[in-house]
Amino acid sequence: MPLIRPSRDEDLDAITRIYGHHVLTGTGTFETTPPSLADMTARRADVLSKGLPWLVAEEGGQVLGFAYGNWFKPRPAYRFSVEDSIYLAPEAAGKGLGRALLAELLASFERAGVRRVMAVIGDSANAGSVGVHRALGFEQVGVVPSCGWKFGRWLDIVLMQRSLGAGDSTSPEPTEGAA
């Protein structure tokens, strides 16, 4: 199994290439123009500046996939909820790498104090992404039909979620007077 580790600056060429492939050929992302290396560098810096993880899967010195999370929405009330993203190189698909990346990502989120993880999955026919999230305890909470237009057709998004740690059973912040 490949090594799952925090991303490094030197991984950005591979990250940009992998994501660009998905933009041009897949429906897991609704972007239609591949972002530049500078764009991906800025996106990664933004995630890391928030104390959130950006991981890669590496084998034999080659980056085969990446995963990260960012706040679900920018407003302060969402500060314990993230949205995950996972992308694999085409040759890495179907080998359990997405599951390994997501498992480590969830552990990283929990260490960071995240209580809720959302998956906003492009294309309701995206069985791989739906399946890996379901296998790691996510539940489907909705489908937004025909909200994206790519490759000449309407695409749904599938909304899935999972609690981490105590979830919503306790306050994520110390209460007044607590030691």
URQUI-V892593 format. One record per residue. N is the residue number from 1. PSI is psi in degrees with one decimal (* if undefined). NEAR is the number of other C-alpha atoms within 10 Angstrom. Layout:
<<N;PSI;NEAR> <N;PSI;NEAR>>
//
This chain:
<<1;139.4;10> <2;160.8;18> <3;130.0;16> <4;123.4;21> <5;163.9;16> <6;142.8;15> <7;157.2;21> <8;163.0;11> <9;-39.7;9> <10;-7.7;8> <11;-12.3;17> <12;-32.0;17> <13;-47.3;15> <14;-42.0;18> <15;-45.6;25> <16;-41.3;18> <17;-46.3;16> <18;-48.2;20> <19;-41.5;23> <20;-39.0;19> <21;-45.0;16> <22;-36.8;20> <23;-44.1;19> <24;-24.2;15> <25;-12.4;12> <26;171.6;18> <27;8.8;23> <28;-23.1;22> <29;144.5;20> <30;6.4;20> <31;148.7;16> <32;-12.5;16> <33;123.9;9> <34;132.8;17> <35;154.2;16> <36;169.7;13> <37;-41.2;16> <38;-39.8;12> <39;-47.4;12> <40;-35.0;17> <41;-43.6;17> <42;-39.8;12> <43;-45.3;14> <44;-44.2;22> <45;-39.5;13> <46;-47.1;13> <47;-49.6;16> <48;-33.0;16> <49;-19.7;10> <50;3.2;10> <51;19.7;11> <52;155.8;22> <53;148.8;25> <54;107.2;23> <55;158.0;23> <56;156.3;28> <57;126.1;24> <58;139.6;19> <59;127.7;13> <60;34.2;8> <61;1.6;9> <62;130.2;12> <63;122.4;23> <64;-9.4;24> <65;168.1;27> <66;158.9;29> <67;145.2;23> <68;172.4;26> <69;151.0;25> <70;158.7;23> <71;139.6;20> <72;-41.2;18> <73;156.5;12> <74;-15.2;9> <75;148.7;8> <76;-32.3;8> <77;-18.7;8> <78;9.1;13> <79;-3.7;17> <80;11.9;20> <81;128.4;23> <82;160.9;22> <83;130.8;17> <84;157.2;23> <85;135.8;21> <86;131.1;22> <87;136.5;24> <88;148.0;23> <89;147.1;17> <90;-38.5;12> <91;-10.4;9> <92;-7.3;15> <93;145.1;14> <94;15.3;11> <95;10.8;10> <96;4.3;12> <97;-39.1;24> <98;-41.3;23> <99;-42.5;18> <100;-42.9;17> <101;-45.9;25> <102;-39.4;21> <103;-45.0;16> <104;-35.8;16> <105;-44.2;27> <106;-41.8;22> <107;-39.9;14> <108;-41.3;18> <109;-45.3;25> <110;-41.3;18> <111;-28.0;12> <112;-0.6;13> <113;10.5;16> <114;139.5;24> <115;-23.1;22> <116;132.8;23> <117;129.8;25> <118;144.1;23> <119;123.7;24> <120;94.9;22> <121;119.4;24> <122;126.9;22> <123;111.9;26> <124;-13.3;19> <125;5.2;15> <126;72.3;16> <127;-34.2;11> <128;-48.3;13> <129;-43.3;23> <130;-43.2;22> <131;-44.0;12> <132;-36.7;18> <133;-43.2;23> <134;-41.0;15> <135;-25.5;11> <136;26.2;14> <137;8.4;12> <138;147.2;19> <139;144.6;17> <140;129.9;16> <141;-1.7;11> <142;166.7;12> <143;132.3;16> <144;107.1;15> <145;143.1;13> <146;47.7;13> <147;-7.6;13> <148;149.3;17> <149;113.8;13> <150;142.8;15> <151;35.4;12> <152;21.4;6> <153;157.3;8> <154;142.0;12> <155;142.6;21> <156;167.3;19> <157;143.6;24> <158;128.7;21> <159;123.7;19> <160;156.0;21> <161;160.2;22> <162;139.2;20> <163;152.6;19> <164;151.0;19> <165;-130.9;16> <166;-1.7;13> <167;-131.8;15> <168;16.8;11> <169;-15.6;9> <170;163.6;10> <171;139.1;10> <172;-9.4;15> <173;150.2;8> <174;141.2;9> <175;158.5;8> <176;137.8;6> <177;-7.0;5> <178;146.1;5> <179;*;5>>
//
